[in-house]
Amino acid sequence: MNPRLSLAALSVLHLAPPDMVTCAADAGYGALGLRVLPATADEPAHPDFVGDTQLVRDVERRLRETGVRVLDVEILRLRADTDVLAYLPALETAARLGARNALVAGNDAIASRLVARFAALCELGAPLGISFNLEPMPWTDVRNFAQALRIVEESGQPNAAVLVDAIHFDRAADDPGEIRRTPPDRLRYVQLCDAPAERPRDTDTLLRQARTARLMPGDGGLDLCAILRALPRHLPVSLEVPMPDLAREIGAVAFARRLRAKAEAVLARAETHAETERTT
């Protein structure tokens, strides 16, 4: 098992949560991400994945049997009408499964309200040992790294962080130098994938590429090494690469193994480059 690598839920979203755990273990991952709450209305949903349910108990059993841990849970959206307290059952389930990170999307155009709700969410999850990672995405109200970091800092919460996702970071034209200048405790894990170098010119293509048509690390044109070298060393890496057709064609475990091998090669190159920088 590679303890640094985590299999993101979006990479194998067609699997039921207990099977995601088994897939991660069989493919050599030390961790995985789980979608306790769906991101969109048209994706597979598991309404019984919150509380003391059979599904939650099945996931707990698979985690015990395999030794795989839960790196993060998804996805908590902060909208104009969000009741933060309503997320407590999902967070309690996440903590029960051992998750220490939750992914947050900002979907509120009023910055002050978004900061206040994000701070409230962090306070709600702090007793559970959960950190909240705000993910900038170019089509949301938190479009880039700088905006996400500003919200995180203004929240004033020690368990608040920014989540770097390689494709969103590139599509927002963010600079790895921004990561280097960020306090390390504001970065808890990173999501890694690849994509064509040419940036989409319309939102529909941007969304389609991000949700169903990414590439495995090293197979595209993103400067992954620059992003990885800017991050704190040994940060957990979640492999979020939705390629549903390929995953079904070759099987989830074979897909996840190929994804892990590709990521390990990119991580090795990034570490070699970083070591060269440190010694020159």
Residue frames as qw, qx, qy, qz and C-alpha x, y, z in Angstrom:
[[0.000, 0.886, 0.465, 0.000, 0.00, 0.00, 0.00],
 [0.344, 0.357, -0.042, 0.868, 1.09, 3.54, -0.71],
 [0.252, -0.583, -0.619, 0.462, 0.10, 5.39, 2.50],
 [0.077, -0.336, 0.025, 0.939, 0.36, 8.82, 0.86],
 [0.198, -0.046, -0.601, -0.773, -2.13, 8.11, -1.92],
 [0.388, 0.304, 0.655, -0.573, -5.90, 8.27, -1.61],
 [0.099, 0.285, 0.798, 0.522, -8.47, 7.11, -4.18],
 [0.250, 0.114, 0.147, -0.950, -10.99, 9.93, -4.60],
 [0.505, 0.357, 0.700, -0.358, -14.68, 9.05, -4.73],
 [0.512, 0.679, -0.048, -0.524, -15.12, 10.73, -8.11],
 [0.116, 0.495, -0.799, -0.321, -12.60, 8.34, -9.69],
 [0.162, -0.082, -0.978, -0.105, -14.83, 5.32, -8.98],
 [0.373, -0.003, 0.277, -0.886, -18.19, 6.95, -8.39],
 [0.696, 0.004, -0.483, -0.532, -20.08, 4.07, -10.02],
 [0.490, -0.021, -0.835, 0.249, -19.12, 1.81, -7.08],
 [0.587, -0.722, -0.300, -0.210, -21.09, 1.53, -3.87],
 [0.172, -0.854, 0.388, -0.301, -19.18, 2.99, -0.89],
 [0.799, -0.411, 0.438, 0.002, -18.17, -0.40, 0.62],
 [0.871, 0.330, 0.236, 0.278, -16.84, -1.47, -2.78],
 [0.258, 0.900, -0.202, 0.287, -14.86, 1.76, -3.03],
 [0.507, -0.711, 0.473, -0.116, -13.03, 0.72, 0.14],
 [0.881, -0.049, 0.451, 0.135, -12.24, -2.73, -1.26],
 [0.665, 0.694, 0.087, 0.261, -11.17, -1.25, -4.59],
 [0.012, -0.917, 0.336, -0.212, -8.77, 1.16, -2.88],
 [0.664, -0.515, 0.541, -0.026, -7.24, -1.67, -0.87],
 [0.876, 0.208, 0.402, 0.164, -6.92, -4.04, -3.83],
 [0.554, 0.771, 0.042, 0.311, -5.31, -1.29, -5.92],
 [0.705, 0.025, -0.257, 0.661, -2.69, -0.42, -3.30],
 [0.053, -0.685, 0.013, -0.727, -3.99, 2.80, -1.76],
 [0.291, -0.068, -0.719, 0.627, -3.63, 3.62, 1.90],
 [0.165, 0.398, 0.455, -0.779, -6.69, 5.85, 1.93],
 [0.124, 0.452, 0.708, 0.528, -9.79, 6.88, 0.02],
 [0.198, 0.043, 0.142, -0.969, -12.35, 9.65, -0.21],
 [0.061, 0.430, 0.901, -0.012, -16.08, 9.08, 0.26],
 [0.198, -0.275, -0.237, -0.911, -19.08, 11.07, -0.93],
 [0.014, 0.308, 0.808, -0.502, -21.33, 11.13, 2.06],
 [0.340, 0.696, 0.344, -0.531, -23.40, 13.79, 0.28],
 [0.647, 0.446, 0.474, 0.397, -23.82, 13.96, -3.53],
 [0.261, -0.311, 0.152, 0.901, -22.28, 16.80, -5.51],
 [0.296, 0.104, -0.381, -0.870, -24.95, 16.95, -8.23],
 [0.700, 0.089, 0.341, -0.621, -28.52, 15.76, -8.68],
 [0.842, 0.382, -0.225, -0.306, -27.67, 13.36, -11.53],
 [0.295, 0.479, -0.811, 0.161, -24.91, 11.33, -9.88],
 [0.647, -0.248, -0.721, 0.021, -25.28, 8.13, -7.83],
 [0.282, -0.563, 0.304, -0.715, -26.63, 9.02, -4.41],
 [0.528, -0.150, -0.811, 0.201, -26.77, 7.05, -1.17],
 [0.356, -0.649, -0.030, -0.672, -29.34, 8.70, 1.12],
 [0.861, -0.488, -0.122, -0.074, -28.66, 6.03, 3.77],
 [0.718, 0.263, -0.306, 0.568, -24.99, 7.02, 4.03],
 [0.053, -0.499, 0.331, -0.799, -25.63, 9.23, 7.06],
 [0.685, -0.412, 0.219, -0.560, -26.38, 7.94, 10.56],
 [0.391, -0.294, 0.862, -0.135, -26.33, 4.48, 12.07],
 [0.800, 0.364, -0.069, -0.473, -27.34, 2.61, 8.93],
 [0.935, -0.004, 0.331, 0.129, -26.42, -0.74, 7.43],
 [0.644, 0.695, -0.043, 0.317, -24.46, 1.02, 4.69],
 [0.083, -0.855, 0.402, -0.317, -22.35, 2.92, 7.22],
 [0.757, -0.432, 0.479, -0.100, -21.75, -0.28, 9.20],
 [0.912, 0.315, 0.190, 0.181, -20.71, -2.09, 5.99],
 [0.408, 0.809, -0.230, 0.356, -18.19, 0.65, 5.21],
 [0.424, -0.737, 0.458, -0.258, -16.85, 0.49, 8.77],
 [0.913, -0.150, 0.379, 0.013, -16.36, -3.26, 8.43],
 [0.790, 0.539, 0.037, 0.291, -14.52, -2.93, 5.10],
 [0.090, 0.874, -0.335, 0.341, -12.26, -0.27, 6.58],
 [0.649, -0.561, 0.488, -0.163, -11.39, -2.56, 9.51],
 [0.941, 0.104, 0.312, 0.081, -10.78, -5.53, 7.23],
 [0.702, 0.612, 0.045, 0.362, -8.56, -3.70, 4.76],
 [0.580, -0.428, -0.088, 0.688, -6.73, -1.18, 6.93],
 [0.244, 0.475, 0.309, 0.787, -7.61, 1.59, 4.48],
 [0.130, -0.488, -0.459, 0.731, -8.40, 4.93, 6.13],
 [0.236, 0.831, 0.472, 0.176, -10.75, 7.72, 5.06],
 [0.421, 0.029, 0.000, 0.907, -8.80, 10.82, 4.03],
 [0.160, 0.117, 0.043, -0.979, -11.78, 13.04, 3.24],
 [0.264, 0.531, 0.800, -0.088, -15.52, 13.22, 2.74],
 [0.030, -0.034, -0.346, -0.937, -17.52, 15.26, 0.23],
 [0.314, 0.293, 0.092, 0.899, -19.25, 17.52, -0.49],
 [0.148, -0.682, -0.527, 0.484, -20.47, 20.36, 1.69],
 [0.247, 0.513, 0.346, 0.746, -21.86, 23.30, -0.30],
 [0.142, -0.502, -0.400, 0.754, -22.22, 26.72, 1.24],
 [0.119, 0.543, 0.561, 0.613, -25.09, 28.47, -0.56],
 [0.127, -0.398, 0.061, -0.907, -26.98, 31.63, 0.24],
 [0.702, -0.388, -0.066, -0.593, -29.63, 29.60, 2.08],
 [0.653, 0.105, -0.725, 0.192, -27.41, 26.94, 3.70],
 [0.666, -0.665, 0.112, -0.320, -28.22, 25.93, 7.26],
 [0.274, 0.580, -0.740, 0.202, -24.77, 24.91, 8.51],
 [0.486, -0.281, 0.687, -0.461, -26.20, 22.98, 11.45],
 [0.893, 0.236, 0.065, -0.377, -27.96, 20.65, 9.00],
 [0.614, 0.538, -0.576, 0.044, -24.54, 19.24, 8.09],
 [0.376, -0.559, 0.643, -0.365, -23.95, 17.90, 11.62],
 [0.913, -0.025, 0.356, -0.196, -25.31, 14.35, 10.98],
 [0.813, 0.547, -0.150, 0.131, -23.08, 13.98, 7.91],
 [0.153, 0.738, -0.541, 0.372, -20.09, 15.26, 9.87],
 [0.642, -0.414, 0.550, -0.337, -20.79, 12.86, 12.73],
 [0.960, 0.223, 0.165, -0.045, -20.89, 10.03, 10.20],
 [0.561, 0.715, -0.335, 0.249, -17.62, 11.23, 8.68],
 [0.191, -0.668, 0.609, -0.382, -15.97, 11.26, 12.10],
 [0.867, -0.160, 0.396, -0.256, -17.34, 7.80, 12.83],
 [0.910, 0.397, 0.036, 0.113, -15.61, 6.55, 9.68],
 [0.730, -0.361, 0.117, 0.569, -12.35, 8.20, 10.73],
 [0.445, 0.683, 0.217, 0.537, -12.35, 11.08, 8.27],
 [0.442, -0.524, -0.180, 0.705, -10.23, 14.07, 9.24],
 [0.052, -0.216, 0.288, 0.932, -11.03, 16.29, 6.24],
 [0.410, 0.642, 0.628, -0.159, -14.19, 17.56, 4.57],
 [0.299, 0.145, 0.440, 0.834, -14.34, 19.22, 1.15],
 [0.117, 0.705, 0.448, -0.537, -16.27, 22.48, 0.94],
 [0.320, 0.398, 0.490, 0.706, -17.56, 24.33, -2.14],
 [0.024, -0.443, -0.287, 0.849, -18.40, 28.02, -1.97],
 [0.109, 0.450, 0.702, 0.541, -21.62, 28.86, -3.81],
 [0.145, -0.857, -0.427, 0.249, -22.53, 32.21, -2.29],
 [0.456, 0.617, 0.117, 0.631, -21.73, 35.47, -4.06],
 [0.283, -0.892, 0.067, -0.347, -21.86, 37.52, -0.85],
 [0.559, 0.394, -0.603, 0.410, -18.34, 37.18, 0.53],
 [0.207, -0.424, 0.540, -0.697, -19.06, 38.24, 4.11],
 [0.844, -0.134, 0.151, -0.496, -21.87, 35.69, 4.46],
 [0.882, 0.270, -0.384, 0.039, -19.70, 32.97, 2.92],
 [0.285, 0.456, -0.638, 0.551, -16.90, 33.71, 5.39],
 [0.481, -0.331, 0.440, -0.682, -19.33, 33.63, 8.31],
 [0.938, 0.008, -0.009, -0.347, -20.88, 30.33, 7.23],
 [0.742, 0.373, -0.512, 0.220, -17.49, 28.78, 6.56],
 [0.016, 0.450, -0.628, 0.635, -16.34, 29.83, 10.04],
 [0.710, -0.209, 0.296, -0.604, -19.50, 28.37, 11.56],
 [0.936, 0.183, -0.266, -0.140, -18.92, 25.09, 9.70],
 [0.490, 0.432, -0.625, 0.427, -15.36, 24.90, 11.02],
 [0.295, -0.369, 0.548, -0.691, -16.61, 25.52, 14.57],
 [0.871, -0.055, 0.044, -0.486, -19.27, 22.83, 14.14],
 [0.926, 0.223, -0.302, 0.025, -16.74, 20.22, 13.03],
 [0.138, 0.685, -0.590, 0.405, -13.87, 21.12, 15.35],
 [0.610, -0.397, 0.561, -0.396, -15.03, 18.88, 18.26],
 [0.956, 0.192, 0.179, -0.129, -15.15, 15.99, 15.75],
 [0.575, -0.441, 0.508, 0.465, -11.54, 16.51, 14.70],
 [0.613, 0.539, 0.494, 0.299, -12.45, 17.51, 11.15],
 [0.188, -0.431, 0.206, 0.858, -10.67, 20.12, 9.02],
 [0.512, 0.715, 0.438, -0.186, -12.60, 21.95, 6.30],
 [0.435, -0.199, 0.500, 0.722, -10.93, 22.37, 2.94],
 [0.408, 0.743, 0.197, -0.492, -12.34, 25.09, 0.71],
 [0.597, 0.080, 0.617, 0.506, -11.89, 24.11, -2.93],
 [0.220, 0.607, -0.113, -0.756, -11.72, 26.93, -5.48],
 [0.502, 0.309, 0.749, 0.302, -13.42, 26.03, -8.78],
 [0.130, -0.055, 0.278, 0.950, -13.63, 28.53, -11.65],
 [0.255, -0.415, -0.609, -0.626, -17.40, 28.17, -12.11],
 [0.446, -0.625, -0.606, 0.206, -18.26, 28.71, -8.43],
 [0.121, -0.965, -0.066, -0.224, -18.23, 31.86, -6.30],
 [0.524, -0.702, 0.420, 0.239, -14.77, 30.87, -5.05],
 [0.760, 0.639, -0.066, -0.098, -12.96, 30.94, -8.36],
 [0.608, 0.578, -0.438, 0.325, -9.26, 30.86, -7.55],
 [0.702, -0.130, -0.524, 0.464, -6.65, 30.06, -4.94],
 [0.168, 0.202, -0.272, 0.926, -6.19, 33.63, -3.68],
 [0.508, -0.379, -0.143, -0.760, -9.92, 34.07, -3.07],
 [0.833, -0.294, -0.464, -0.068, -10.14, 30.75, -1.22],
 [0.585, -0.012, -0.469, 0.661, -7.14, 31.56, 0.97],
 [0.088, -0.326, 0.131, -0.932, -8.62, 34.96, 1.82],
 [0.703, -0.396, -0.251, -0.534, -11.87, 33.32, 3.00],
 [0.825, -0.163, -0.485, 0.238, -9.93, 30.72, 4.98],
 [0.398, 0.114, -0.383, 0.825, -7.82, 33.36, 6.70],
 [0.278, -0.348, 0.022, -0.895, -10.79, 35.65, 7.40],
 [0.747, -0.370, -0.481, -0.270, -12.66, 32.75, 8.99],
 [0.204, -0.677, 0.513, -0.486, -10.08, 32.79, 11.78],
 [0.927, -0.229, 0.147, -0.259, -10.46, 29.03, 12.31],
 [0.269, -0.606, 0.736, 0.137, -7.46, 26.75, 12.94],
 [0.566, 0.084, 0.816, 0.079, -9.14, 23.84, 11.14],
 [0.549, 0.770, 0.158, -0.285, -9.69, 25.82, 7.92],
 [0.485, -0.316, 0.603, 0.549, -7.66, 25.04, 4.81],
 [0.510, 0.599, -0.242, -0.569, -7.50, 25.50, 1.05],
 [0.798, 0.051, 0.592, 0.103, -7.73, 22.49, -1.24],
 [0.155, 0.589, -0.527, -0.592, -5.62, 22.60, -4.39],
 [0.800, 0.304, 0.516, -0.022, -7.08, 20.56, -7.25],
 [0.446, -0.243, 0.490, 0.709, -4.63, 20.51, -10.16],
 [0.257, 0.479, 0.649, 0.532, -7.19, 21.02, -12.93],
 [0.110, -0.918, -0.380, -0.016, -9.01, 23.89, -11.18],
 [0.457, -0.676, 0.129, 0.563, -5.70, 25.48, -10.18],
 [0.390, -0.032, 0.550, 0.737, -4.60, 25.52, -13.81],
 [0.128, 0.631, 0.642, 0.417, -7.95, 26.60, -15.27],
 [0.222, -0.925, -0.264, 0.158, -8.00, 29.57, -12.88],
 [0.523, 0.679, -0.175, 0.484, -4.50, 30.53, -14.15],
 [0.598, -0.795, 0.102, -0.019, -3.20, 30.35, -10.59],
 [0.395, 0.711, -0.526, 0.248, 0.52, 30.57, -9.86],
 [0.832, -0.181, -0.475, 0.222, 2.41, 27.91, -7.82],
 [0.285, 0.315, -0.378, 0.823, 4.17, 30.81, -6.09],
 [0.509, -0.479, 0.000, -0.715, 0.88, 31.48, -4.28],
 [0.908, -0.272, -0.315, -0.054, 1.08, 28.02, -2.76],
 [0.660, 0.160, -0.406, 0.611, 4.68, 28.55, -1.63],
 [0.004, 0.379, -0.254, 0.890, 3.66, 31.71, 0.23],
 [0.685, -0.445, -0.257, -0.517, 0.79, 29.94, 2.05],
 [0.386, -0.506, 0.662, -0.397, 1.23, 28.82, 5.68],
 [0.257, 0.162, -0.940, -0.154, 1.69, 25.02, 5.58],
 [0.157, 0.209, 0.857, -0.444, -1.11, 24.43, 8.08],
 [0.505, 0.450, 0.125, -0.726, -3.58, 25.89, 5.56],
 [0.604, 0.379, -0.584, -0.388, -2.88, 22.96, 3.21],
 [0.690, -0.274, 0.585, -0.326, -4.07, 19.54, 4.40],
 [0.656, 0.082, 0.711, 0.240, -4.12, 17.50, 1.17],
 [0.190, 0.478, -0.399, -0.759, -4.08, 17.96, -2.61],
 [0.789, 0.375, 0.451, -0.184, -6.16, 16.53, -5.46],
 [0.171, -0.489, 0.643, 0.564, -4.11, 15.35, -8.43],
 [0.725, 0.487, 0.487, -0.017, -5.11, 14.71, -12.03],
 [0.276, -0.232, 0.449, 0.817, -4.07, 15.84, -15.50],
 [0.458, 0.732, 0.429, -0.265, -5.84, 17.48, -18.43],
 [0.610, 0.546, 0.253, 0.516, -5.12, 18.92, -21.88],
 [0.406, -0.190, -0.106, 0.887, -2.90, 21.99, -21.79],
 [0.074, -0.323, -0.340, -0.880, -5.41, 24.11, -23.73],
 [0.128, 0.222, 0.644, -0.721, -7.88, 25.69, -21.36],
 [0.164, 0.584, 0.779, 0.155, -11.60, 25.41, -22.22],
 [0.065, 0.155, 0.143, 0.975, -13.16, 28.57, -23.63],
 [0.523, -0.384, -0.250, -0.719, -16.68, 27.99, -22.32],
 [0.460, -0.376, 0.580, -0.557, -18.19, 26.86, -19.03],
 [0.937, 0.071, 0.041, -0.339, -19.90, 23.77, -20.45],
 [0.776, 0.410, -0.442, 0.184, -16.59, 22.35, -21.66],
 [0.012, 0.546, -0.613, 0.571, -14.92, 23.34, -18.41],
 [0.689, -0.247, 0.413, -0.542, -17.54, 21.45, -16.40],
 [0.955, 0.203, -0.116, -0.182, -17.59, 18.40, -18.68],
 [0.584, 0.508, -0.552, 0.310, -13.82, 18.08, -18.58],
 [0.151, -0.483, 0.618, -0.602, -13.65, 18.50, -14.81],
 [0.714, -0.155, 0.407, -0.548, -16.45, 16.03, -14.04],
 [0.923, 0.156, 0.319, -0.146, -16.03, 13.25, -16.61],
 [0.801, 0.558, -0.001, 0.216, -12.99, 13.75, -18.86],
 [0.261, -0.860, 0.432, 0.076, -9.80, 14.34, -16.92],
 [0.756, 0.439, -0.478, 0.086, -6.56, 12.51, -17.68],
 [0.869, -0.394, -0.151, 0.258, -4.27, 10.43, -15.52],
 [0.293, -0.879, 0.249, 0.281, -1.24, 12.24, -14.06],
 [0.406, -0.419, 0.637, 0.504, 1.46, 12.57, -16.70],
 [0.443, 0.367, 0.751, 0.324, -0.88, 12.03, -19.65],
 [0.188, 0.901, 0.386, 0.066, -1.83, 15.68, -20.15],
 [0.458, 0.566, -0.025, 0.685, -0.35, 19.14, -20.31],
 [0.430, -0.881, -0.055, -0.190, -0.70, 20.46, -16.75],
 [0.344, 0.583, -0.569, 0.467, 2.51, 21.44, -14.96],
 [0.811, -0.494, -0.283, -0.134, 1.96, 19.01, -12.13],
 [0.737, -0.024, -0.325, 0.592, 5.57, 19.06, -10.99],
 [0.109, 0.418, -0.132, 0.892, 5.43, 22.81, -10.41],
 [0.608, -0.543, -0.128, -0.566, 2.31, 22.44, -8.27],
 [0.903, -0.298, -0.296, 0.096, 3.70, 19.50, -6.31],
 [0.603, 0.164, -0.297, 0.722, 7.05, 21.19, -5.69],
 [0.108, -0.511, 0.082, -0.849, 5.23, 24.22, -4.26],
 [0.747, -0.502, -0.223, -0.375, 3.25, 22.15, -1.76],
 [0.463, -0.627, 0.580, -0.237, 4.55, 20.96, 1.64],
 [0.318, 0.337, -0.879, -0.115, 6.49, 17.71, 1.31],
 [0.116, -0.079, -0.976, 0.164, 4.64, 14.45, 1.96],
 [0.476, 0.115, 0.208, -0.847, 1.19, 16.07, 1.81],
 [0.531, 0.231, 0.810, -0.092, -1.50, 13.39, 1.24],
 [0.171, 0.256, -0.532, -0.789, -2.45, 13.11, -2.44],
 [0.599, 0.358, 0.611, -0.374, -6.01, 12.32, -3.50],
 [0.138, -0.088, 0.732, 0.661, -6.22, 11.00, -7.06],
 [0.449, 0.555, 0.466, -0.522, -9.38, 12.51, -8.52],
 [0.041, 0.301, -0.675, -0.672, -9.54, 11.35, -12.13],
 [0.656, 0.348, 0.504, -0.441, -13.07, 10.76, -13.43],
 [0.267, 0.345, -0.709, -0.554, -12.77, 8.59, -16.55],
 [0.699, -0.005, 0.507, -0.504, -15.97, 6.54, -16.16],
 [0.843, 0.413, -0.194, -0.285, -15.87, 4.83, -19.54],
 [0.456, 0.505, -0.710, 0.182, -12.35, 3.50, -19.01],
 [0.298, -0.319, 0.730, -0.526, -13.07, 2.52, -15.41],
 [0.818, 0.127, 0.328, -0.455, -16.00, 0.40, -16.56],
 [0.749, 0.524, -0.367, -0.172, -14.15, -1.00, -19.57],
 [0.506, 0.409, -0.709, 0.274, -11.12, -2.37, -17.70],
 [0.685, -0.475, -0.541, 0.110, -12.67, -2.67, -14.24],
 [0.275, -0.936, 0.018, -0.219, -12.39, -0.38, -11.25],
 [0.755, -0.555, 0.232, 0.262, -9.41, -2.12, -9.63],
 [0.717, 0.204, 0.307, 0.592, -7.35, -2.21, -12.84],
 [0.166, 0.844, 0.175, 0.478, -8.22, 1.42, -13.45],
 [0.463, -0.878, 0.083, -0.082, -7.23, 2.43, -9.91],
 [0.817, -0.299, 0.263, 0.417, -3.95, 0.50, -10.17],
 [0.568, 0.474, 0.263, 0.619, -3.06, 2.21, -13.44],
 [0.093, -0.919, -0.100, -0.369, -3.94, 5.55, -11.90],
 [0.669, -0.716, 0.139, 0.141, -1.74, 4.85, -8.87],
 [0.788, -0.023, 0.277, 0.550, 1.24, 3.87, -11.04],
 [0.351, 0.696, 0.221, 0.586, 0.90, 7.03, -13.12],
 [0.314, -0.919, -0.018, -0.238, 0.68, 9.20, -10.02],
 [0.787, -0.511, 0.169, 0.300, 3.67, 7.55, -8.37],
 [0.686, 0.266, 0.239, 0.634, 5.77, 8.28, -11.46],
 [0.096, 0.818, 0.133, 0.551, 4.79, 11.96, -11.42],
 [0.572, -0.817, 0.037, -0.067, 5.42, 12.23, -7.67],
 [0.834, -0.228, 0.179, 0.468, 8.86, 10.68, -8.13],
 [0.496, 0.503, 0.194, 0.681, 9.74, 13.19, -10.86],
 [0.187, -0.889, -0.089, -0.408, 8.52, 16.08, -8.72],
 [0.730, -0.662, 0.093, 0.140, 10.60, 14.89, -5.77],
 [0.775, 0.067, 0.193, 0.599, 13.68, 14.54, -7.97],
 [0.250, 0.699, 0.159, 0.651, 13.23, 18.09, -9.25],
 [0.441, -0.864, -0.038, -0.240, 12.65, 19.37, -5.70],
 [0.829, -0.424, 0.108, 0.348, 15.78, 17.63, -4.44],
 [0.615, 0.343, 0.173, 0.689, 17.78, 19.19, -7.26],
 [0.046, -0.838, -0.118, -0.531, 16.44, 22.63, -6.28],
 [0.652, -0.757, 0.005, -0.035, 17.40, 22.06, -2.63],
 [0.815, -0.309, 0.217, 0.440, 20.99, 21.08, -3.47],
 [0.544, 0.402, 0.251, 0.693, 21.78, 23.75, -6.07]]
